[in-house]
Amino acid sequence: MMGRINMLQQFTRYFSVGIFNTLIHWLVFAFFYYVFSLDQANSNLIAFIVAVTFSFFMNAKFTFKQQVSSVKFVSYTCFMGLLSYATGLCADYFNFPAIITLIGFSVISLICGFLYSKFIVFKG
């Protein structure tokens, strides 16, 4: 029972950090997509890289109460970066509107990011 409560508290904290992370991601995506006319795959990847730095350090300290390390950061960034880029590639291939790319990746990153963080990056 305590394990479930702890996981729920962690997910709630992860979700809270995710709100700010999503705002950062969306703003950077819009900047590169609309101002520099980059494609969705590259705009999404750049936005992810900017947002993941904030997210990783906040989640390490606030959500999982763990020390950060280069290995953890690279592991999380590579995994989530691949998801980010794949989402953008799918959006480009199917010619989805940019908002669908942003919403889709936000949902995917919330679920996959939490599970990957909880059970691989910050296990314990």
N, C-alpha and C positions, 0 to 999 in steps of 0.2 A: 504494500500500500504506500509506504514512504517513497519507494522508487517511482511510482506513478505521479505522486504529488511533486516530487523533485523535477521529473521530466516535464510536467505541465508548467511549473514555474519557469523552467528553462525555456520552454517553447514560448511562453508569454513574453519573456525578456527578449528572446530572439526575434519575435514578431515586432516588438517595440523598436528595437534597433533597425529592423527591416523597413519600418515606415520611413525613417530618415535615409536609409540606404537607397530605398526606392526613389525618393525625391531626388537625391543626388544623381542616381542612374538616369532617370527620365530627363532631367535638365541637361546633363552632359550629352545624352543621346540626341536630344532635340537640337542642341548646339551644333554637333558635328553633322547631323543629317540635313538640317535645314539651312544652316549658315555655310557649311563647307561642301554640301551636296555629296557627302560620302554615302556609300550604299549602306543598307541596314546591317549587314553582317559586321562591317568594320565599325560603324557607329555604335552598335551594341557592344562590341568587344572593348572599344575605348571607354565607353561609359561604365562597363563592368569593372575595368581595371581601376578606374578612379574610385568607384563606389566600394569595391571590395577592400580597399585599403582601410577605409573608415570602418566598414562592417567587421572585418577580421579583428582589429584591435579592440573595438567596443565589445564584441562578443566574447573575446578571450577574457577581458577584464570583468565585464558586467554580467554576461550570461553564464559562462562556464567557470569563471573565477580561476583561470589557469594562466600560467606564464606563456608568453609568446616565444616563438623560435622561428628561425628562418625556414627550417624544414616544414613546420606546421603551416607557415604562411605560403610557401611554394606549393605544398600539397593541396591546400584549399583553393588557392588561386588557379592552379592548373585545372583541377577538376571542374570548378565553377566556370572558368574561362572557356573550357571546351563546351559546356552546356550553353553558355552565352553565344558563342560563335555558331554552334549548331542551330540554335533557335533563329539567329539572323539568317543563316544559309537557307533554312526551310522557308522563312518569310520571303526572302528574295526569290527562291525557286517558285513558290506558289503566288508571288506578287501580292502578299498580304499588305494591308495598310500598316503604317508604322505603329499605330496605337495597338494593334493586335500583337505585334512583336513585343511591345513593352509589357502589355498585360500578361501575355503568355509566359514570357521569361520571368516576370515577377512571381507568378504562381509556381512555376517550375523551381525557381531558385529558393523560394520559401520552404518548400517541402524537401527537395533534394539537399539544399544547403544545410538545413537543420539536421537531417539524418546523417549526412556526411560529417558535419561538425561534431555531433553528439557521439557517434560510434567509431569515428576514425581519427579525426584531427584532435579533439579534446576528450577522448575516451578516458573514463576514470571516474 
